[in-house]
């Protein structure tokens, strides 16, 4: 029976910490150093948070929090989450290592039709108590559709890889000096089903994927760029 080859190419940006960890040369230091937890590796979550008066600007005490890796279903969940909030005009605070490029572009396109303000910051939810903000318990709270209480922190907040393209979709974008914005080229991930690809097949798939991701970005930027994008 002839094998039918199916090629699926996913366009993502490499997700990693903005600052590389220092190499531990000392055996003793390696022994006592705590393990480094994955950085916001969970799928992106969306929730409304409420803080102290003026915590998100003059007269502002509530905001939309976005945190985590932009996964393959992020854009659909974002549109569904945003629908009942469209008349509240809440600012958006995001911290994300990046993720799926196409999903980030879809989220940014959706955002561009609204007078949205997006800032890079971490939301520390009070209801999580002593649990880590990315723990299973805390994530369930953030996925519960409840409004949570919390504080905003710009220190160590990140918007890397695919995240800046979502940020670009906002009409107003603000990044604090102690937050991090990381931009780099897309990484093409290919999956071959039913056949072991040759080197030539891998190279051709990577080339087509890169061309497509470049085309997606060019079209996205041309939609509202003040100068030509090549």
N, C-alpha and C positions, 0 to 999 in steps of 0.2 A: 504494500500500500504506500502510495506517495505521501510523504509528510507535507502538510501545508504549513507554511511559515507565517506566524503572526508577529508583527513587530509593534510594540507599544512603547512610545517615548514619552517620558514625563519630564517636564521642565521645572527644575527647582534650583534654588540658590543654596550653596553650601552653608549650613548653619553651624556656627561655632562661636565661642566667646570672643569678644572684641579684643581682649588683651590676653596674650598667651601666658600660661602659667610658667613660672620659673622652674628650671630643672633642679631637682634635689640631688646634690652630689654626695651628701653625707648620709651614711647608712643609718645613723641615729636619727637624723631629721626625717628620713623616709619612714622610720618606724613610728614616730610620734605624730607625724602629719596626718590629719584626718582625710578620709577619702573625699575627692571632689565630686559633688553631685552633678548630674546632667543639668545643663542650663536651659530651663524652660522647654524641656523636650516634650511636654504634653501638648495635645492639640489645642489650638487657640480657643479661649473662652471669652464670652462677652457678658457683662453684667453692669448694673447701675449701682454706683456707690454714693454715699452721702457723708460729708465731713463737716468740719466746723464752719461757721459763717466766714465767707470770703476765702475759703480754702482753695478754691479753683479760680479765683479772680474776684474783683469787686462785685458784690451781690450774688456770688455763685457759691453754692455749697453742695452741688450734685453733679456727677459726671458719668460718662460711659467709660468703663475700664475694659481694655483689650489686652490679653496677655497669653503668651504661648506661641507654639510653632504653627505657622499658617499651613494647614493640611488641605487635603484634596476636597473636602466639603465645606471649607471655611466661608466662601462667598455666599452660598445658599443659606447657611446658618446666620450670617451677618445680616442679610436682607430680611430674614424672618424676625430676627431680634430687633432690628431697627424700625420695623413697620409701626408698632404701637407707640414709638417714641418720636416719630417724625415731627410732631408739633412742639416738642419740649426744647429743641435747640440746645441740647447739652453738649459741652465740650467733650472731646475724646482724648483719653490718655492711654498710650500704648507702650508696651515693652515686649519685644519679640526678637528672637534670633533669626527670623526669616522663615523660609519654607518654600512652598509651591508658588512659582512665579505667576502662572496664569491666574491662580486664585487671588493673589495680591493685586494684580491688574484689574480683575473683575470687581474687587472690593473698592479699589481706588476710583474706578469708573462710576460705580454706584454713588460713591461719596461726592464726586465732582459735581453732581447735579444739585447738591445742597450747600448752604452757606456754613460748612462745617469748620470747626477749629480743632486741630489735632496737635497734641503735644506729646513729647516722649517723657514718660514717668511711670514709676511702679505704684500700684495701689496696694496698700497693706491693709487687708480686711481685719477688722477688730474681732469679728465673730470666729475667726480661726484660732484665737487664743494663742497658746504656745505651740500649736501645730505649724509646721512649715507652710508657707504660702502656696507651695506646689505639692503639698502632701495630698494623699487620696481623700482625706476627710475635708480638707479645705477646698479642693477642686469640686467636690460634690456640692458644697455650699455655693460656689461660684456658678455652677451649672443649674442651680435650682430655680432660677428666674426670680429669686427674692432680691429686694434691694438690700444691700449690705452697707454697713458703716465702715469708715476707714480713713486713712491718711495717704497723702501723696508724697512720694520721694523721687527726686530726679537723680540722686546719686546712684551710680551703677545701673541706671535704666539704660536699655539698649534698643536700637531699632536697626537691625543689620540685614544684609542680603536682600531678600524680597521685600522686607518691611518698608524701606524708604520709598518704594514705588507706590505703596498704599498711601504713605504720608504725602506724596506728591499730589494725590487726588484731592486733598483738602484745599479750601480757599485760603485758609490761614494755617501756617505751619510754624511751630515754635519748638526750639530745642535748647534746653538749659546748658550752660557751660560744663556741668558735671555729668551730663548724659552722653551717650555714645551713639553716633550714626556711622554705620559701616556699609560701604557699597563696593560690589565687585561683580564680575561677569557671571553669567548663568552657567550652571553645570547641567549637562544633559545626561540623564539616566536612561539607559535603554534596557529593555527586557525582550528576549527572544523566546518564544514558546514553540516547542515542537522541533527544534533544531539547535545544534551547537554552532554558533556563528563563527565565521572565519574572521581573521584580522581585517580583511577588506570589507566585510559586511559591517563590522563594528565601526570602522572608520567612516564608511558611507552614512551609517545611521547617525553617528555623532555630528557629521557635517550638516546633514539635513536638519537635525534637531537644533544645532546652533543657528543655522540660517532662519529657522522658524522663530526661535526665541528672539533673535535680533529684529525680525520683522514685527513681532508683537510689541516689543519695546518702542520701536520707531513709530508705529501707529499710535500707540498710547501717548507718547510724548508730543506728537504732532497735533493731537486733539486740542491741546491748549498751550503749546509752547509759543513764546513770543518770537522766536527765531527758528529758521529751518533746522531740522534734525536729520543728520545723514547717518 
